[in-house]
């Protein structure tokens, strides 16, 4: 089990760095070779993580003895689900990229994905605060590479998004490091277990300073409203695999850091900070919901919804007690699965039809691709907290925890609970908006029937052309180009008197888009299908994961109210 624990992080770190180095040394691999290495490595990391989670593996050896730094790794009921989530989403992100190929050297692309995975697993399993900081920072560098070098936006927009990501996260890292150094200097140790015991005996002023600095730094990583500006830009510019990793892996490091570095070691200081965190969290829920009501680009809409969802996670964490921490951790996992699903669907749509404009008239997925449409319905419904799906339990338990939060200002938290419930209503409204436009479509019945018939003929013609010319790519490219207008590239004039011309344009573009949509590959279907099933399973059978985390929390939070 010790070997499995080490391999879960060391294997993707080592092979990821090797892939990146091969490109830099002028020996780049082909896309197929790099993809296979990344796929097998992510699968091996997932297997090792599962093996370590089922065992009682602990690594505790000297690392830098001059400053008392130790290589202390272990996995428990809190970190195990996050390790599995990180490895599983990375595996699926690699699978998605089999069709949505990067526009650069494949070794650098897949190597960056693996390094993010390895660093994240190391951060989730390390029990040393300095080690956690190092692993966290290692994960940020390849994520910046994914945004800046392999993003889907224009070069100028990619660079702007990359530099905003770098400036915000580096600034947050410096504040977090300052707080950690205050804590290490005061306790005389960086080992998390020893530090937690020693921190309970520190002067309150010392713990408050350390907790404040660490919290501000981690707030950037979550992110909380006010330090969130980098996230929508990063998601919009990043490739599909990068967006999946950013939402399901990197953001989880921030909330995990709040649990491990602030709330558990310094409960009194956290009790003082929690009301401010709760206010910012609820503000993020409301603002995120309002932005989603008017946002046109589907990928940016999903990015803004992440800010709202993480608001529920932080509200539950601010409420304290076992139910609050459990809701935060469960909501964290649920958000990772649901957001990865939505970004995978958006990526499939965007790769074939261009940017998806929610407000553009179009033939919906209900008619063009029912399977993908079903996945979209599940993802969107889970995102706004429909009972029976993954997003529900984290949100409802967060509201329960915030309404009855001990040692918190009762009136304030009651108001925040009511506002958060309003935010859940906003989520349902913008979710219905997405489903109406992208799933159902808004063409009239005659145009819909004509478009479906034309789509079938276009698909049949494309298949016959491909069979006649196996090596040709002109048909695919032509369909992709034509389909780019299906969800927004075609302009519609609502005030035009020529209704028949408008309907004809909509029908033609929708038909071409439907033909393009039929080419979603098996690997993409695998990723979308697995995430869809996980979203349903977490909603219908939440108890195993809840029991796993709650048992650990009861032990760790014995004295925390």
C-alpha positions in Angstrom: 0.0 0.0 0.0 2.9 2.3 0.6 4.1 1.7 -2.9 0.6 2.5 -4.2 0.5 5.7 -2.2 3.8 6.9 -3.7 3.0 5.8 -7.2 -0.3 7.7 -7.2 1.5 11.0 -7.3 5.1 10.1 -8.4 4.1 8.2 -11.6 2.1 11.1 -13.2 4.7 13.6 -12.0 7.6 11.7 -13.5 6.1 10.7 -16.8 4.4 14.1 -17.2 7.8 15.8 -16.7 9.4 13.4 -19.1 6.8 14.1 -21.8 7.3 17.9 -21.4 11.1 17.5 -21.4 11.0 15.4 -24.6 9.3 18.2 -26.4 11.7 20.8 -25.1 14.7 18.6 -26.1 13.6 18.4 -29.6 12.3 14.8 -29.5 8.5 15.3 -29.5 6.3 12.2 -29.6 3.4 11.7 -32.0 -0.1 12.6 -30.7 -1.1 8.9 -30.5 2.0 7.9 -28.5 1.6 10.9 -26.1 -2.1 10.2 -25.7 -1.5 6.5 -24.9 1.1 7.3 -22.3 -1.1 9.9 -20.7 -4.1 7.5 -20.7 -2.2 4.6 -19.2 -0.5 6.8 -16.6 -3.8 8.4 -15.4 -5.3 4.9 -15.2 -2.4 3.6 -13.2 -2.6 6.6 -10.9 -6.3 6.0 -10.4 -5.6 2.3 -9.6 -2.9 3.2 -7.2 -5.1 5.8 -5.5 -7.9 3.3 -5.0 -5.4 0.7 -3.6 -4.0 3.2 -1.2 -7.4 4.4 -0.1 -8.5 0.8 0.7 -5.3 0.2 2.7 -3.7 1.9 5.7 -0.7 3.3 3.9 1.6 5.9 5.7 4.9 7.3 4.5 6.8 9.3 7.1 10.5 9.8 6.4 13.0 12.7 6.8 13.1 15.0 3.7 15.0 18.1 4.6 16.2 17.4 8.2 18.0 20.8 8.5 14.6 22.5 8.8 12.7 19.5 10.2 10.8 18.9 6.9 9.5 15.4 6.5 8.0 13.4 3.7 4.8 12.6 5.5 2.1 11.1 3.2 -1.2 9.4 4.1 -4.7 9.1 2.8 -7.9 9.2 4.9 -11.7 9.6 4.5 -11.4 13.2 3.5 -8.5 13.0 1.0 -9.4 9.6 -0.6 -12.5 10.8 -2.6 -10.5 13.8 -3.8 -7.6 11.6 -5.0 -10.0 9.3 -6.9 -11.8 12.3 -8.3 -8.6 13.9 -9.6 -7.3 10.7 -11.2 -10.7 9.8 -12.7 -11.3 13.3 -14.2 -7.8 13.4 -15.6 -8.3 10.0 -17.2 -11.5 11.2 -18.8 -10.0 14.6 -19.8 -7.3 12.7 -21.7 -9.9 10.5 -23.3 -11.8 13.6 -24.5 -8.7 15.1 -26.0 -8.4 12.1 -28.4 -10.6 14.0 -30.8 -10.2 17.5 -29.6 -6.5 17.5 -30.2 -4.2 20.3 -28.9 -2.9 22.9 -31.3 0.7 22.4 -30.2 3.1 19.8 -29.3 1.2 16.8 -27.8 3.9 15.9 -25.3 3.7 19.3 -23.6 0.0 19.2 -23.5 -0.4 15.7 -22.1 2.6 16.2 -19.8 1.0 19.3 -18.3 -2.2 17.3 -17.6 -0.2 14.6 -15.8 1.8 17.0 -13.8 -1.4 18.7 -12.6 -2.7 15.3 -11.5 0.5 14.3 -9.8 0.9 17.6 -7.9 -2.8 17.5 -6.9 -2.6 14.0 -5.5 0.6 14.9 -3.6 -1.2 18.0 -2.1 -4.2 15.8 -1.1 -2.0 13.2 0.6 0.8 15.2 2.1 0.6 16.0 5.9 3.2 18.8 5.9 2.1 22.4 5.4 5.2 23.3 3.4 4.8 20.2 1.3 1.2 21.1 0.6 2.3 24.6 -0.5 5.0 23.2 -2.8 2.6 20.6 -4.4 -0.1 23.3 -4.8 2.4 25.6 -6.6 3.7 22.8 -8.8 0.1 22.2 -10.0 -0.4 25.9 -11.0 2.5 26.0 -13.5 1.3 23.4 -16.0 -2.3 24.8 -15.7 -0.9 28.1 -16.8 0.7 26.3 -19.7 -2.6 24.7 -20.7 -4.3 28.1 -20.7 -1.6 30.1 -22.4 -0.3 27.6 -25.0 -3.3 25.3 -25.8 -6.3 27.5 -25.1 -9.2 27.7 -27.6 -9.5 31.5 -27.6 -7.5 33.9 -29.8 -3.8 34.3 -28.9 -4.3 37.7 -27.3 -7.2 36.4 -25.2 -5.2 33.3 -24.2 -2.3 35.4 -23.0 -4.5 37.8 -21.1 -6.3 34.9 -19.4 -3.0 33.1 -18.7 -1.4 36.2 -17.1 -4.5 37.0 -15.1 -4.5 33.4 -13.8 -0.8 33.7 -12.9 -1.0 37.1 -11.2 -4.0 36.2 -9.1 -2.8 32.7 -8.1 0.8 33.9 -7.3 -0.6 36.8 -5.2 -2.7 34.3 -3.3 0.2 32.0 -2.9 2.4 34.6 -1.3 -0.3 35.4 1.3 -0.8 31.8 2.0 2.9 31.2 2.4 3.2 34.1 4.8 0.4 32.7 6.9 2.0 29.2 6.9 5.4 30.6 7.9 3.7 32.5 10.9 2.1 29.2 11.9 5.3 27.1 11.5 7.4 29.7 13.4 4.9 29.8 16.2 4.5 26.0 16.6 8.1 25.0 15.7 6.9 22.3 13.3 5.5 22.0 9.7 4.1 18.5 10.2 0.3 18.9 10.0 -0.6 16.5 12.8 1.9 18.0 15.3 1.0 21.5 14.1 -2.7 21.0 14.7 -2.1 19.9 18.3 0.3 22.8 19.0 -1.8 25.4 17.4 -4.6 24.9 20.0 -2.2 26.4 22.6 -1.0 29.4 20.6 -2.2 33.0 21.5 -5.4 33.8 19.8 -3.8 36.9 18.0 -1.2 34.6 16.4 -3.7 32.1 15.1 -6.0 34.9 13.9 -3.1 36.5 11.9 -2.0 33.2 10.4 -5.6 32.1 9.6 -6.4 35.4 8.0 -3.4 35.3 5.7 -4.0 31.7 4.7 -7.7 32.3 4.2 -7.2 35.3 1.9 -4.6 33.3 -0.1 -7.0 30.3 -0.4 -9.9 32.6 -1.3 -8.2 33.3 -4.6 -7.9 29.6 -5.3 -11.5 28.7 -4.6 -12.4 31.5 -5.7 -14.6 33.7 -3.5 -16.3 36.7 -4.9 -14.0 39.7 -5.1 -10.9 37.6 -6.2 -12.8 35.6 -8.8 -12.1 37.6 -12.0 -9.5 35.1 -13.3 -11.8 32.1 -13.3 -14.3 32.9 -16.1 -11.4 34.1 -18.3 -9.4 31.0 -17.6 -12.2 28.6 -18.3 -13.2 30.5 -21.5 -9.6 30.4 -22.9 -8.6 26.9 -21.7 -9.0 23.8 -23.8 -11.8 21.4 -22.8 -9.4 19.1 -20.9 -7.9 22.1 -19.1 -11.4 23.3 -18.1 -12.3 19.9 -16.8 -9.0 19.7 -14.7 -9.4 23.3 -13.5 -12.9 22.8 -12.2 -12.6 19.3 -10.9 -9.0 19.2 -9.6 -7.5 22.7 -9.1 -10.4 24.4 -7.4 -10.7 21.5 -5.0 -7.2 22.2 -3.6 -8.5 25.6 -2.4 -11.4 24.2 -0.4 -9.3 21.3 0.9 -6.8 23.8 2.0 -9.4 25.6 4.0 -10.3 22.4 5.8 -6.8 21.2 6.5 -4.9 24.4 7.1 -7.4 26.7 8.7 -10.6 25.2 10.1 -9.1 22.1 11.7 -5.8 23.5 13.2 -7.3 26.9 14.3 -11.0 26.4 15.1 -11.2 29.6 17.3 -9.7 31.8 14.6 -11.9 30.1 11.9 -14.9 30.9 14.1 -14.0 34.6 13.9 -13.3 34.6 10.1 -16.2 32.4 9.1 -18.9 35.1 9.0 -16.9 37.1 6.5 -16.3 34.0 4.4 -20.0 33.2 4.5 -21.0 36.7 3.3 -18.6 36.4 0.4 -19.8 32.9 -0.4 -23.5 34.0 -0.5 -22.6 37.1 -2.6 -20.9 34.7 -5.0 -24.1 32.6 -5.2 -26.3 35.6 -6.0 -23.9 37.3 -8.4 -23.0 34.1 -10.2 -26.7 33.3 -10.6 -27.5 36.8 -11.9 -24.6 36.7 -14.4 -25.8 33.3 -15.7 -29.2 34.7 -16.4 -27.8 37.1 -19.0 -24.6 35.3 -20.2 -24.7 34.3 -23.8 -21.7 32.0 -24.2 -22.4 28.6 -22.8 -18.8 27.9 -21.6 -18.6 31.2 -19.7 -22.1 30.5 -18.2 -20.8 27.1 -16.9 -17.7 28.9 -15.5 -19.8 31.5 -13.7 -22.0 28.8 -12.3 -18.9 27.3 -10.7 -18.5 30.4 -8.7 -22.1 30.0 -7.4 -21.6 26.3 -6.6 -18.4 26.9 -4.7 -20.3 29.6 -2.8 -22.5 26.8 -1.3 -19.4 24.8 -0.5 -17.8 27.7 1.4 -21.1 28.6 3.1 -21.3 25.0 4.5 -17.6 25.2 5.6 -18.2 28.5 7.3 -21.1 27.0 9.2 -18.8 24.6 11.0 -19.8 21.4 12.9 -19.8 18.0 11.3 -22.9 18.5 9.1 -21.3 21.7 7.6 -18.0 20.2 6.9 -19.6 17.1 5.5 -21.8 19.2 3.2 -18.8 21.2 2.0 -16.8 18.1 1.2 -19.7 16.3 -0.5 -20.6 19.4 -2.4 -16.9 19.7 -3.4 -16.9 16.2 -5.0 -20.3 16.7 -6.6 -19.2 20.0 -8.2 -16.1 18.4 -9.6 -18.2 15.6 -11.3 -20.9 17.9 -12.6 -18.7 20.7 -13.8 -16.4 18.2 -15.6 -19.5 16.7 -17.3 -20.8 20.1 -18.4 -17.4 21.2 -19.7 -17.0 17.9 -21.6 -20.4 18.5 -23.3 -19.7 22.1 -24.1 -16.3 21.1 -25.5 -18.0 18.5 -27.8 -20.4 21.2 -29.0 -17.8 23.9 -29.4 -15.4 21.6 -31.3 -18.1 21.0 -33.9 -20.3 24.1 -34.0 -18.1 26.9 -32.6 -19.0 28.9 -29.5 -22.5 28.0 -28.3 -24.7 31.1 -28.0 -27.6 30.3 -25.7 -29.8 33.0 -27.2 -29.4 32.1 -30.8 -32.3 30.2 -32.5 -31.3 26.6 -33.1 -32.5 23.1 -33.4 -31.8 21.5 -30.0 -30.0 18.4 -29.0 -33.3 16.7 -28.3 -33.6 16.3 -32.1 -30.0 16.3 -33.3 -28.5 14.0 -30.7 -30.8 12.7 -27.9 -27.9 10.9 -26.1 -25.9 14.1 -25.7 -29.0 16.0 -24.9 -29.8 13.6 -22.1 -26.3 14.1 -20.6 -26.8 17.9 -20.9 -30.2 17.6 -19.1 -28.6 15.6 -16.3 -25.7 18.0 -15.9 -27.7 21.1 -15.9 -30.3 19.7 -13.6 -27.6 18.6 -11.2 -26.0 22.0 -11.4 -29.2 23.7 -10.1 -29.7 21.1 -7.4 -32.5 18.9 -8.6 -33.3 16.2 -6.0 -31.9 12.8 -7.0 -28.8 14.2 -8.6 -25.3 15.0 -7.3 -25.7 18.7 -6.7 -28.7 18.4 -4.4 -27.2 17.0 -1.3 -24.4 19.5 -1.0 -26.7 22.4 -1.4 -29.5 21.3 0.9 -27.1 20.2 3.6 -25.3 23.5 3.3 -28.6 25.3 3.9 -29.4 23.2 6.9 -25.9 23.7 8.4 -26.0 27.5 7.9 -29.5 27.8 9.4 -28.4 26.1 12.6 -24.7 27.1 12.9 -23.5 27.0 16.5 -21.1 29.7 17.7 -22.1 31.8 14.7 -24.2 35.1 14.6 -27.7 33.5 14.3 -29.4 36.5 12.6 -26.7 36.9 10.0 -26.6 33.2 9.1 -30.4 33.0 8.9 -30.3 35.9 6.4 -27.5 34.3 4.5 -29.4 31.0 4.4 -32.4 32.8 2.9 -30.3 34.5 0.3 -28.5 31.3 -0.6 -31.9 29.6 -1.1 -32.8 32.5 -3.5 -29.6 31.8 -5.3 -30.7 28.2 -5.7 -33.9 29.5 -7.4 -31.8 31.7 -9.7 -29.9 28.5 -10.6 -33.1 26.8 -11.6 -34.1 29.7 -13.8 -30.8 29.9 -15.7 -30.8 26.1 -15.9 -34.2 26.2 -17.6 -32.9 28.9 -19.9 -30.1 26.6 -21.0 -32.3 23.6 -21.5 -34.8 25.6 -23.5 -32.2 26.9 -25.9 -29.6 24.1 -26.2 -31.7 21.0 -25.5 -35.2 21.8 -26.7 -34.2 24.5 -29.3 -36.6 27.2 -30.4 -37.4 26.6 -34.1 -41.1 26.1 -35.1 -42.4 22.7 -35.8 -42.2 22.9 -39.6 -38.6 24.1 -39.5 -37.8 21.4 -37.0 -39.2 18.6 -39.1 -37.5 20.0 -42.2 -34.2 20.3 -40.4 -34.3 16.8 -39.0 -35.0 15.4 -42.5 -32.2 17.4 -44.0 -29.9 16.3 -41.1 -30.5 12.7 -41.8 -29.8 13.1 -45.5 -26.6 15.2 -44.7 -25.4 12.5 -42.3 -26.0 9.7 -44.9 -24.2 11.7 -47.6 -21.3 12.4 -45.3 -21.0 8.8 -44.4 -21.1 7.7 -48.0 -18.5 10.3 -49.0 -16.2 9.2 -46.2 -16.6 5.6 -47.2 -15.7 6.5 -50.8 -12.6 8.6 -49.7 -11.3 7.1 -46.4 -8.3 9.4 -46.4 -10.1 12.6 -47.1 -10.9 15.1 -44.4 -12.7 17.7 -46.5 -16.1 16.3 -45.7 -15.5 16.5 -41.9 -14.0 20.0 -42.1 -16.9 21.2 -44.3 -19.5 19.8 -41.9 -17.7 21.3 -39.0 -17.5 24.7 -40.7 -21.1 24.6 -41.7 -22.2 23.4 -38.2 -20.4 26.3 -36.5 -23.5 28.4 -37.0 -25.9 26.0 -35.4 -25.8 27.5 -31.9 -24.8 31.1 -32.6 -22.6 31.7 -35.5 -25.6 32.4 -37.8 -27.2 35.8 -37.2 -30.9 36.1 -37.0 -32.8 39.3 -37.4 -36.0 39.2 -35.3 -37.3 42.3 -36.9 -37.0 41.1 -40.5 -40.1 40.8 -42.6 -38.7 37.9 -44.6 -39.7 35.1 -42.2 -39.3 32.4 -44.8 -35.7 33.3 -45.4 -34.9 33.2 -41.7 -36.5 29.8 -41.3 -34.6 28.5 -44.3 -31.3 29.8 -42.9 -32.1 28.2 -39.5 -33.0 24.9 -41.1 -29.9 24.7 -43.2 -27.5 25.6 -40.4 -29.2 23.3 -38.0 -29.1 20.4 -40.5 -25.4 20.9 -41.0 -24.9 21.1 -37.3 -26.8 17.9 -36.8 -24.6 16.2 -39.3 -21.5 17.4 -37.5 -22.9 16.3 -34.2 -23.1 12.7 -35.2 -19.3 12.5 -35.1 -18.9 12.5 -31.4 -16.3 9.8 -30.9 -16.3 6.8 -28.6 -13.7 8.2 -26.3 -15.8 11.4 -25.8 -18.9 9.3 -25.2 -17.0 7.3 -22.6 -16.1 10.4 -20.7 -19.5 12.0 -20.9 -21.3 8.7 -20.1 -19.1 7.9 -17.1 -19.6 11.4 -15.7 -23.4 11.3 -16.3 -23.6 8.0 -14.4 -21.5 9.4 -11.6 -23.8 12.4 -11.4 -26.8 10.2 -11.1 -25.1 7.7 -8.6 -24.0 10.5 -6.3 -27.5 11.8 -6.2 -29.3 8.5 -5.7 -26.8 6.8 -3.4 -25.0 9.5 -1.3 -24.6 7.5 1.9 -21.4 5.5 1.2 -19.4 8.7 0.5 -21.1 10.6 3.3 -20.3 7.9 5.8 -16.7 7.7 4.7 -16.2 11.5 5.2 -18.4 11.8 8.3 -16.5 9.1 10.1 -13.3 10.9 9.5 -14.8 14.3 10.5 -16.2 12.9 13.8 -12.6 12.0 14.7 -11.0 15.2 13.5 -13.7 17.6 14.8 -14.2 16.1 18.2 -13.7 19.4 20.0 -14.9 21.7 17.3 -18.5 23.0 17.5 
